[in-house]
Amino acid sequence: MLVGLAAVLVAACGSGSGTTAVTIETVSPARAAEIIAEGRPGLVLLDVRTPEEFAAGHLANAVNLDLYAPGFADALAALDRETPYVLYCRTDNRSTEVREMMRSLGFTEVHEIDGGIVAWAEEGRPFVRP
């Protein structure tokens, strides 16, 4: 399933503009909200929590790619490296690991939410709830 999800993301996002600048960073929830609000074409909100955590609440339009799932590394490696990503987990432990994986794979734009969805929610920012 993860490989299928990765294929959909790659097809939906297409290839980037050939930008050589690399931005791999941790940003505040406020800055992440600004990045999302810019409405950049192809921006992917990547939630690396378990499906159960995702179902309990997630950012609108986020894609779930469980760090603990078998095949995660292959699914991550199959994603378009030129696509911009906003990355998060619960508190930023898992997303920090994934951010560094993305860096080593050559992704060019990754914005990790400092404090994860917990910090996002503590600031009163909206997210999808069941």
TILORO-496699 format. One record per residue: residue number from 1; x, y, z of N, C-alpha, C in turn. Coordinates in nm, 2 decimals. Example, Ala and Ser with C-alpha at 12.3 -4.5 7.8 and 13.67 -1.06 7.14 Angstrom:
BEGIN
{atom 1, {1.32, -0.57, 0.78}, {1.23, -0.45, 0.78}, {1.32, -0.33, 0.78}} {atom 2, {1.28, -0.22, 0.71}, {1.37, -0.11, 0.71}, {1.29, 0.00, 0.79}} 
***
This chain:
BEGIN
{atom 1, {0.08, -0.12, 0.00}, {0.00, 0.00, 0.00}, {0.09, 0.13, 0.00}} {atom 2, {0.20, 0.13, 0.08}, {0.28, 0.24, 0.08}, {0.34, 0.27, -0.05}} {atom 3, {0.38, 0.17, -0.13}, {0.44, 0.19, -0.26}, {0.34, 0.25, -0.35}} {atom 4, {0.21, 0.20, -0.34}, {0.10, 0.26, -0.42}, {0.08, 0.41, -0.39}} {atom 5, {0.08, 0.44, -0.26}, {0.07, 0.58, -0.21}, {0.18, 0.66, -0.27}} {atom 6, {0.30, 0.61, -0.26}, {0.42, 0.69, -0.31}, {0.40, 0.71, -0.46}} {atom 7, {0.35, 0.61, -0.54}, {0.33, 0.63, -0.68}, {0.23, 0.73, -0.71}} {atom 8, {0.12, 0.74, -0.63}, {0.02, 0.84, -0.65}, {0.08, 0.98, -0.62}} {atom 9, {0.16, 0.99, -0.52}, {0.22, 1.12, -0.49}, {0.31, 1.17, -0.60}} {atom 10, {0.39, 1.08, -0.65}, {0.49, 1.11, -0.75}, {0.41, 1.15, -0.88}} {atom 11, {0.31, 1.08, -0.91}, {0.23, 1.12, -1.03}, {0.16, 1.25, -1.01}} {atom 12, {0.11, 1.27, -0.89}, {0.03, 1.39, -0.87}, {0.12, 1.52, -0.86}} {atom 13, {0.24, 1.50, -0.81}, {0.33, 1.61, -0.79}, {0.41, 1.64, -0.91}} {atom 14, {0.44, 1.54, -0.99}, {0.52, 1.56, -1.11}, {0.66, 1.60, -1.07}} {atom 15, {0.74, 1.64, -1.17}, {0.88, 1.68, -1.14}, {0.88, 1.83, -1.11}} {atom 16, {0.98, 1.87, -1.04}, {0.99, 2.01, -1.00}, {1.05, 2.10, -1.11}} {atom 17, {1.08, 2.22, -1.08}, {1.13, 2.32, -1.18}, {1.28, 2.31, -1.19}} {atom 18, {1.35, 2.21, -1.13}, {1.49, 2.20, -1.14}, {1.57, 2.30, -1.05}} {atom 19, {1.50, 2.35, -0.95}, {1.56, 2.43, -0.85}, {1.68, 2.36, -0.78}} {atom 20, {1.79, 2.43, -0.77}, {1.90, 2.37, -0.70}, {1.91, 2.41, -0.56}} {atom 21, {1.84, 2.52, -0.51}, {1.85, 2.56, -0.37}, {1.79, 2.45, -0.29}} {atom 22, {1.85, 2.43, -0.17}, {1.80, 2.32, -0.08}, {1.76, 2.39, 0.05}} {atom 23, {1.63, 2.36, 0.10}, {1.58, 2.41, 0.22}, {1.53, 2.29, 0.30}} {atom 24, {1.61, 2.25, 0.40}, {1.56, 2.15, 0.49}, {1.57, 2.21, 0.63}} {atom 25, {1.45, 2.24, 0.69}, {1.45, 2.32, 0.81}, {1.34, 2.28, 0.91}} {atom 26, {1.35, 2.32, 1.03}, {1.25, 2.30, 1.13}, {1.19, 2.44, 1.14}} {atom 27, {1.05, 2.45, 1.14}, {0.98, 2.58, 1.14}, {0.88, 2.57, 1.25}} {atom 28, {0.84, 2.69, 1.30}, {0.74, 2.70, 1.40}, {0.60, 2.66, 1.34}} {atom 29, {0.51, 2.63, 1.42}, {0.37, 2.60, 1.37}, {0.32, 2.73, 1.29}} {atom 30, {0.35, 2.85, 1.34}, {0.30, 2.97, 1.27}, {0.37, 2.98, 1.13}} {atom 31, {0.49, 2.95, 1.12}, {0.56, 2.96, 0.99}, {0.51, 2.85, 0.90}} {atom 32, {0.48, 2.73, 0.95}, {0.43, 2.62, 0.87}, {0.29, 2.66, 0.82}} {atom 33, {0.21, 2.73, 0.90}, {0.08, 2.77, 0.86}, {0.09, 2.87, 0.75}} {atom 34, {0.19, 2.96, 0.75}, {0.22, 3.06, 0.64}, {0.25, 2.98, 0.52}} {atom 35, {0.34, 2.88, 0.53}, {0.38, 2.81, 0.41}, {0.26, 2.74, 0.34}} {atom 36, {0.18, 2.68, 0.43}, {0.06, 2.61, 0.38}, {-0.04, 2.71, 0.31}} {atom 37, {-0.05, 2.83, 0.38}, {-0.15, 2.93, 0.33}, {-0.10, 2.99, 0.19}} {atom 38, {0.03, 2.98, 0.16}, {0.08, 3.03, 0.04}, {0.01, 2.96, -0.08}} {atom 39, {-0.04, 2.84, -0.06}, {-0.10, 2.76, -0.16}, {-0.02, 2.72, -0.28}} {atom 40, {0.11, 2.69, -0.25}, {0.20, 2.66, -0.35}, {0.16, 2.53, -0.42}} {atom 41, {0.16, 2.53, -0.55}, {0.12, 2.41, -0.63}, {0.22, 2.29, -0.59}} {atom 42, {0.16, 2.18, -0.57}, {0.23, 2.06, -0.54}, {0.28, 2.04, -0.39}} {atom 43, {0.25, 2.14, -0.31}, {0.29, 2.12, -0.17}, {0.23, 2.00, -0.11}} {atom 44, {0.31, 1.92, -0.04}, {0.26, 1.80, 0.02}, {0.27, 1.81, 0.18}} {atom 45, {0.16, 1.79, 0.25}, {0.16, 1.78, 0.39}, {0.18, 1.64, 0.43}} {atom 46, {0.30, 1.60, 0.49}, {0.33, 1.46, 0.51}, {0.33, 1.43, 0.66}} {atom 47, {0.24, 1.35, 0.70}, {0.22, 1.31, 0.84}, {0.28, 1.17, 0.85}} {atom 48, {0.38, 1.15, 0.94}, {0.45, 1.02, 0.95}, {0.42, 0.94, 1.07}} {atom 49, {0.30, 0.97, 1.13}, {0.25, 0.90, 1.24}, {0.18, 0.77, 1.19}} {atom 50, {0.13, 0.69, 1.29}, {0.06, 0.57, 1.26}, {-0.08, 0.60, 1.20}} {atom 51, {-0.14, 0.51, 1.13}, {-0.27, 0.53, 1.08}, {-0.37, 0.56, 1.19}} {atom 52, {-0.36, 0.50, 1.30}, {-0.45, 0.53, 1.42}, {-0.43, 0.67, 1.47}} {atom 53, {-0.31, 0.72, 1.48}, {-0.29, 0.86, 1.52}, {-0.34, 0.95, 1.42}} {atom 54, {-0.32, 0.92, 1.29}, {-0.37, 1.00, 1.18}, {-0.52, 1.02, 1.19}} {atom 55, {-0.59, 0.90, 1.21}, {-0.73, 0.90, 1.21}, {-0.79, 0.98, 1.33}} {atom 56, {-0.71, 1.00, 1.44}, {-0.75, 1.07, 1.55}, {-0.75, 1.22, 1.53}} {atom 57, {-0.68, 1.27, 1.43}, {-0.67, 1.41, 1.40}, {-0.54, 1.43, 1.32}} {atom 58, {-0.56, 1.52, 1.21}, {-0.45, 1.55, 1.12}, {-0.47, 1.68, 1.05}} {atom 59, {-0.37, 1.73, 0.99}, {-0.38, 1.86, 0.92}, {-0.46, 1.83, 0.79}} {atom 60, {-0.55, 1.92, 0.75}, {-0.63, 1.91, 0.64}, {-0.54, 1.88, 0.51}} {atom 61, {-0.59, 1.79, 0.43}, {-0.52, 1.75, 0.31}, {-0.39, 1.68, 0.33}} {atom 62, {-0.35, 1.64, 0.45}, {-0.23, 1.57, 0.48}, {-0.23, 1.42, 0.42}} {atom 63, {-0.12, 1.37, 0.39}, {-0.10, 1.24, 0.34}, {-0.03, 1.16, 0.46}} {atom 64, {-0.07, 1.04, 0.49}, {-0.02, 0.96, 0.60}, {0.08, 0.86, 0.54}} {atom 65, {0.20, 0.87, 0.59}, {0.31, 0.77, 0.55}, {0.37, 0.73, 0.68}} {atom 66, {0.33, 0.62, 0.74}, {0.37, 0.57, 0.87}, {0.52, 0.53, 0.87}} {atom 67, {0.60, 0.60, 0.95}, {0.74, 0.57, 0.97}, {0.76, 0.43, 1.01}} {atom 68, {0.67, 0.37, 1.09}, {0.69, 0.23, 1.14}, {0.64, 0.12, 1.05}} {atom 69, {0.58, 0.16, 0.94}, {0.53, 0.06, 0.85}, {0.64, -0.01, 0.77}} {atom 70, {0.62, -0.14, 0.74}, {0.72, -0.21, 0.65}, {0.72, -0.14, 0.52}} {atom 71, {0.83, -0.12, 0.46}, {0.84, -0.05, 0.33}, {0.84, 0.10, 0.33}} {atom 72, {0.84, 0.16, 0.46}, {0.84, 0.30, 0.47}, {0.96, 0.36, 0.39}} {atom 73, {1.08, 0.31, 0.41}, {1.20, 0.37, 0.35}, {1.19, 0.37, 0.20}} {atom 74, {1.13, 0.26, 0.14}, {1.12, 0.25, -0.01}, {1.01, 0.35, -0.05}} {atom 75, {0.90, 0.36, 0.02}, {0.80, 0.46, -0.01}, {0.85, 0.60, -0.01}} {atom 76, {0.93, 0.63, 0.09}, {0.98, 0.77, 0.11}, {1.08, 0.79, -0.01}} {atom 77, {1.16, 0.70, -0.04}, {1.26, 0.71, -0.15}, {1.19, 0.73, -0.28}} {atom 78, {1.07, 0.68, -0.30}, {1.00, 0.69, -0.42}, {0.93, 0.83, -0.44}} {atom 79, {0.92, 0.91, -0.34}, {0.86, 1.04, -0.35}, {0.95, 1.14, -0.44}} {atom 80, {0.88, 1.24, -0.50}, {0.95, 1.34, -0.58}, {1.03, 1.43, -0.49}} {atom 81, {1.16, 1.43, -0.52}, {1.25, 1.50, -0.43}, {1.25, 1.66, -0.46}} {atom 82, {1.19, 1.70, -0.57}, {1.17, 1.84, -0.60}, {1.04, 1.90, -0.55}} {atom 83, {0.95, 1.82, -0.50}, {0.83, 1.87, -0.44}, {0.85, 1.93, -0.30}} {atom 84, {0.79, 2.04, -0.27}, {0.80, 2.10, -0.13}, {0.71, 2.02, -0.04}} {atom 85, {0.76, 1.99, 0.08}, {0.69, 1.92, 0.19}, {0.69, 1.99, 0.32}} {atom 86, {0.57, 1.98, 0.38}, {0.56, 2.02, 0.52}, {0.54, 1.89, 0.60}} {atom 87, {0.63, 1.86, 0.69}, {0.65, 1.73, 0.75}, {0.61, 1.75, 0.90}} {atom 88, {0.54, 1.65, 0.95}, {0.51, 1.65, 1.10}, {0.48, 1.51, 1.15}} {atom 89, {0.49, 1.50, 1.28}, {0.44, 1.38, 1.35}, {0.37, 1.43, 1.48}} {atom 90, {0.37, 1.36, 1.59}, {0.30, 1.40, 1.71}, {0.38, 1.52, 1.77}} {atom 91, {0.51, 1.50, 1.81}, {0.58, 1.60, 1.88}, {0.71, 1.64, 1.81}} {atom 92, {0.75, 1.58, 1.71}, {0.86, 1.60, 1.62}, {0.98, 1.50, 1.64}} {atom 93, {0.96, 1.40, 1.72}, {1.06, 1.30, 1.73}, {1.08, 1.22, 1.60}} {atom 94, {0.97, 1.16, 1.55}, {0.97, 1.08, 1.43}, {1.00, 1.17, 1.31}} {atom 95, {0.94, 1.29, 1.30}, {0.96, 1.38, 1.19}, {1.10, 1.42, 1.18}} {atom 96, {1.17, 1.44, 1.29}, {1.31, 1.48, 1.29}, {1.39, 1.37, 1.22}} {atom 97, {1.36, 1.24, 1.25}, {1.43, 1.13, 1.19}, {1.40, 1.13, 1.04}} {atom 98, {1.27, 1.15, 1.00}, {1.23, 1.15, 0.86}, {1.29, 1.26, 0.79}} {atom 99, {1.30, 1.38, 0.85}, {1.36, 1.50, 0.79}, {1.50, 1.47, 0.75}} {atom 100, {1.58, 1.40, 0.84}, {1.72, 1.37, 0.81}, {1.73, 1.26, 0.70}} {atom 101, {1.63, 1.17, 0.70}, {1.63, 1.07, 0.59}, {1.60, 1.14, 0.45}} {atom 102, {1.51, 1.24, 0.45}, {1.48, 1.31, 0.33}, {1.61, 1.39, 0.29}} {atom 103, {1.68, 1.45, 0.38}, {1.80, 1.52, 0.35}, {1.90, 1.43, 0.28}} {atom 104, {1.92, 1.31, 0.34}, {2.02, 1.22, 0.28}, {1.97, 1.16, 0.15}} {atom 105, {1.84, 1.16, 0.12}, {1.79, 1.12, -0.01}, {1.80, 1.23, -0.12}} {atom 106, {1.83, 1.35, -0.08}, {1.84, 1.46, -0.18}, {1.71, 1.54, -0.20}} {atom 107, {1.62, 1.54, -0.10}, {1.50, 1.62, -0.11}, {1.55, 1.77, -0.11}} {atom 108, {1.48, 1.85, -0.18}, {1.52, 1.99, -0.19}, {1.45, 2.09, -0.10}} {atom 109, {1.33, 2.05, -0.05}, {1.25, 2.15, 0.03}, {1.16, 2.07, 0.13}} {atom 110, {1.21, 2.08, 0.26}, {1.13, 2.01, 0.36}, {1.12, 2.10, 0.48}} {atom 111, {1.00, 2.13, 0.53}, {0.98, 2.22, 0.64}, {0.91, 2.13, 0.75}} {atom 112, {0.99, 2.10, 0.85}, {0.94, 2.02, 0.96}, {0.87, 2.10, 1.07}} {atom 113, {0.75, 2.07, 1.11}, {0.69, 2.15, 1.22}, {0.75, 2.12, 1.35}} {atom 114, {0.81, 2.22, 1.41}, {0.86, 2.21, 1.55}, {0.75, 2.18, 1.65}} {atom 115, {0.77, 2.07, 1.72}, {0.67, 2.03, 1.82}, {0.55, 1.95, 1.76}} {atom 116, {0.55, 1.93, 1.63}, {0.45, 1.84, 1.57}, {0.31, 1.90, 1.58}} {atom 117, {0.22, 1.80, 1.57}, {0.07, 1.84, 1.57}, {0.03, 1.88, 1.71}} {atom 118, {0.11, 1.84, 1.81}, {0.08, 1.88, 1.95}, {0.10, 2.03, 1.96}} {atom 119, {0.21, 2.08, 1.91}, {0.24, 2.23, 1.92}, {0.14, 2.30, 1.83}} {atom 120, {0.11, 2.24, 1.71}, {0.01, 2.30, 1.62}, {-0.12, 2.32, 1.69}} {atom 121, {-0.17, 2.22, 1.76}, {-0.30, 2.23, 1.83}, {-0.29, 2.32, 1.95}} {atom 122, {-0.18, 2.32, 2.02}, {-0.17, 2.41, 2.14}, {-0.18, 2.56, 2.10}} {atom 123, {-0.14, 2.59, 1.97}, {-0.16, 2.72, 1.92}, {-0.30, 2.75, 1.87}} {atom 124, {-0.38, 2.65, 1.88}, {-0.52, 2.67, 1.84}, {-0.54, 2.67, 1.69}} {atom 125, {-0.44, 2.61, 1.62}, {-0.45, 2.60, 1.47}, {-0.55, 2.49, 1.43}} {atom 126, {-0.62, 2.50, 1.32}, {-0.72, 2.40, 1.28}, {-0.66, 2.27, 1.23}} {atom 127, {-0.73, 2.17, 1.26}, {-0.69, 2.04, 1.20}, {-0.82, 1.95, 1.20}} {atom 128, {-0.81, 1.85, 1.12}, {-0.93, 1.76, 1.10}, {-0.94, 1.66, 1.22}} {atom 129, {-1.06, 1.66, 1.27}, {-1.08, 1.57, 1.39}, {-1.20, 1.48, 1.35}} {atom 130, {-1.20, 1.36, 1.41}, {-1.31, 1.26, 1.37}, {-1.44, 1.31, 1.42}} 
***
